[in-house]
Amino acid sequence: MNMNMTHYMGLLADNQPWNLLIFMAVPVICAEILAISEIAILFTRKLDGALKKLNKVTGIFAGIYFTGIFIYLMKTAYIPLTVNGDWKGWIDVVAVTFYLLGIIPFLGMALLDLGLIYRNKTEEEKLKIHAIFVSIFLVVAHIAMIFGMIDPSLGSGSADGHNMMKMNM
């Protein structure tokens, strides 16, 4: 069975295993380290020590790393796909857009951890903001993954999608 792929899945499937590692594994591993360490920090309220340092270093790394991915994909994929009208329908747009929206929480965490934003907040307030950024990343990344795995022709109004709807009714 030959299934159409979103550009998101195409990116991950190309140049195996490198694209999968670069565009999926590294950001997701960073998000998992951040989420797990964030929960531990929130429960213990220990704002120093190895776990907090790991969380901070990971937040800064993830923000810088994903900024590079964001710039690269905007220049080589998102803008060209938009300008040339090469999207495979709204499902494709949602998958790629939500993946790229990961820049907001990842860059936000890096800026927070570098002390460039929210300088006047208490440590407790910064902890809350950091946890919100982690949560936002998890939401946008999962939306990207879910829509990325859907056959984009299901949302393009193609004859196959139309016939499939008729069969299900």
Phi and psi in degrees as a GROMACS rama.xvg file:
@    title "Ramachandran Plot"
@    xaxis  label "Phi"
@    yaxis  label "Psi"
@TYPE xy
-101.016  112.76  ASN-2
-106.113  140.34  MET-3
-66.9945  146.156  ASN-4
-118.213  147.813  MET-5
-67.918  163.134  THR-6
-62.3571  -31.1351  HIS-7
-60.2406  -51.3286  TYR-8
-69.4226  -35.3413  MET-9
-59.9866  -41.9946  GLY-10
-60.43  -45.7464  LEU-11
-69.1092  -31.3038  LEU-12
-79.5277  -27.7161  ALA-13
-73.0102  154.388  ASP-14
53.1477  45.3494  ASN-15
-62.5946  142.19  GLN-16
-92.345  3.59008  PRO-17
-62.0477  -47.7688  TRP-18
-62.8977  -38.6817  ASN-19
-62.3944  -42.1202  LEU-20
-67.1489  -47.9057  LEU-21
-67.8113  -47.9092  ILE-22
-94.0598  -17.0314  PHE-23
-121.251  -57.0202  MET-24
-62.4232  -50.318  ALA-25
-61.8324  -51.0113  VAL-26
-61.8536  -38.8524  PRO-27
-70.3013  -40.2281  VAL-28
-62.9036  -41.8362  ILE-29
-59.8823  -45.6979  CYS-30
-62.129  -38.9172  ALA-31
-68.3197  -42.6635  GLU-32
-60.0282  -44.8981  ILE-33
-63.1964  -45.4929  LEU-34
-64.3623  -45.9325  ALA-35
-68.0548  -45.5223  ILE-36
-68.0286  -34.0046  SER-37
-62.5343  -43.7967  GLU-38
-62.4877  -45.7487  ILE-39
-61.6409  -42.5449  ALA-40
-65.8806  -41.277  ILE-41
-63.7268  -38.5827  LEU-42
-73.7861  -41.2694  PHE-43
-86.945  -22.9378  THR-44
58.8848  21.5314  ARG-45
-85.1367  105.473  LYS-46
-95.7033  17.6342  LEU-47
-142.481  176.302  ASP-48
99.7852  -179.022  GLY-49
-63.3407  -41.263  ALA-50
-64.2159  -43.7101  LEU-51
-64.9283  -38.9258  LYS-52
-64.8971  -43.6443  LYS-53
-59.7583  -44.7322  LEU-54
-60.6359  -45.4911  ASN-55
-66.4124  -47.5018  LYS-56
-62.7766  -41.3408  VAL-57
-65.3389  -41.3297  THR-58
-61.9039  -43.172  GLY-59
-67.1541  -47.3937  ILE-60
-58.5065  -48.2341  PHE-61
-60.3269  -42.1094  ALA-62
-63.5465  -45.1029  GLY-63
-68.7726  -45.8777  ILE-64
-59.5935  -48.7615  TYR-65
-71.3824  -26.267  PHE-66
-62.8119  -41.4913  THR-67
-61.2217  -44.7323  GLY-68
-62.4116  -44.7842  ILE-69
-58.0463  -50.3102  PHE-70
-61.4422  -46.4387  ILE-71
-59.0702  -49.2059  TYR-72
-71.9356  -32.2577  LEU-73
-62.4169  -44.169  MET-74
-73.4718  -38.815  LYS-75
-98.3245  -16.4466  THR-76
-129.707  -64.0295  ALA-77
-60.5102  -51.838  TYR-78
-65.7347  -48.1749  ILE-79
-60.3123  -40.1325  PRO-80
-62.6648  -37.8383  LEU-81
-72.5815  -48.7755  THR-82
-63.1251  -39.6118  VAL-83
-89.3779  -2.60648  ASN-84
63.7763  37.3233  GLY-85
-98.455  11.488  ASP-86
-65.5333  150.845  TRP-87
-97.9357  30.0032  LYS-88
108.441  178.684  GLY-89
-65.9687  -30.4994  TRP-90
-63.3213  -42.4185  ILE-91
-61.4209  -45.1289  ASP-92
-62.6873  -43.7507  VAL-93
-61.8795  -45.6905  VAL-94
-59.0378  -50.6799  ALA-95
-71.2766  -41.3702  VAL-96
-61.747  -46.0702  THR-97
-67.8375  -33.252  PHE-98
-60.4458  -48.5086  TYR-99
-68.4182  -25.7622  LEU-100
-64.2588  -13.7084  LEU-101
-58.4489  -19.1301  GLY-102
-60.5116  -35.1344  ILE-103
-63.1845  -56.5137  ILE-104
-70.3738  -38.4467  PRO-105
-66.1888  -45.5464  PHE-106
-68.2124  -36.9208  LEU-107
-59.4854  -44.2168  GLY-108
-62.9256  -43.3619  MET-109
-62.4833  -45.1921  ALA-110
-63.8899  -38.5492  LEU-111
-65.184  -46.5777  LEU-112
-68.5403  -25.9994  ASP-113
-84.8507  -5.20802  LEU-114
77.0516  22.2472  GLY-115
-92.7439  -17.0134  LEU-116
-132.122  156.796  ILE-117
55.0225  39.2401  TYR-118
-61.0716  -33.3625  ARG-119
-87.8568  2.78763  ASN-120
-80.7783  153.524  LYS-121
-72.6522  165.452  THR-122
-60.6811  -37.3864  GLU-123
-64.9546  -41.8609  GLU-124
-66.2519  -39.3105  GLU-125
-64.7334  -38.3791  LYS-126
-60.9523  -42.7519  LEU-127
-64.367  -45.5031  LYS-128
-62.3488  -42.6894  ILE-129
-60.5601  -44.518  HIS-130
-63.6148  -36.4128  ALA-131
-64.7372  -43.4318  ILE-132
-60.2541  -43.8356  PHE-133
-59.4592  -45.6133  VAL-134
-61.6026  -43.502  SER-135
-61.2257  -44.0245  ILE-136
-60.3749  -44.6271  PHE-137
-60.8547  -39.4257  LEU-138
-66.2689  -52.1431  VAL-139
-66.0457  -36.5302  VAL-140
-65.2263  -40.2227  ALA-141
-70.9247  -36.8524  HIS-142
-61.9994  -44.052  ILE-143
-59.0305  -44.8935  ALA-144
-64.6733  -44.29  MET-145
-63.4671  -51.8254  ILE-146
-68.4228  -30.1083  PHE-147
-64.4553  -27.0455  GLY-148
-89.6947  -6.9585  MET-149
-82.0812  142.086  ILE-150
-63.791  116.953  ASP-151
-63.5548  -20.8972  PRO-152
-68.3676  -18.6361  SER-153
-65.8954  -22.4856  LEU-154
-111.312  9.28301  GLY-155
-99.4423  -2.65253  SER-156
74.4151  20.059  GLY-157
-71.0832  165.81  SER-158
-60.2968  -41.0031  ALA-159
-61.2056  -44.5624  ASP-160
-64.1347  -39.2961  GLY-161
-65.496  -45.607  HIS-162
-64.1094  -36.0807  ASN-163
-63.4728  -41.01  MET-164
-64.491  -40.5742  MET-165
-61.9686  -41.1376  LYS-166
-65.8917  -35.0309  MET-167
-77.9653  -13.3795  ASN-168
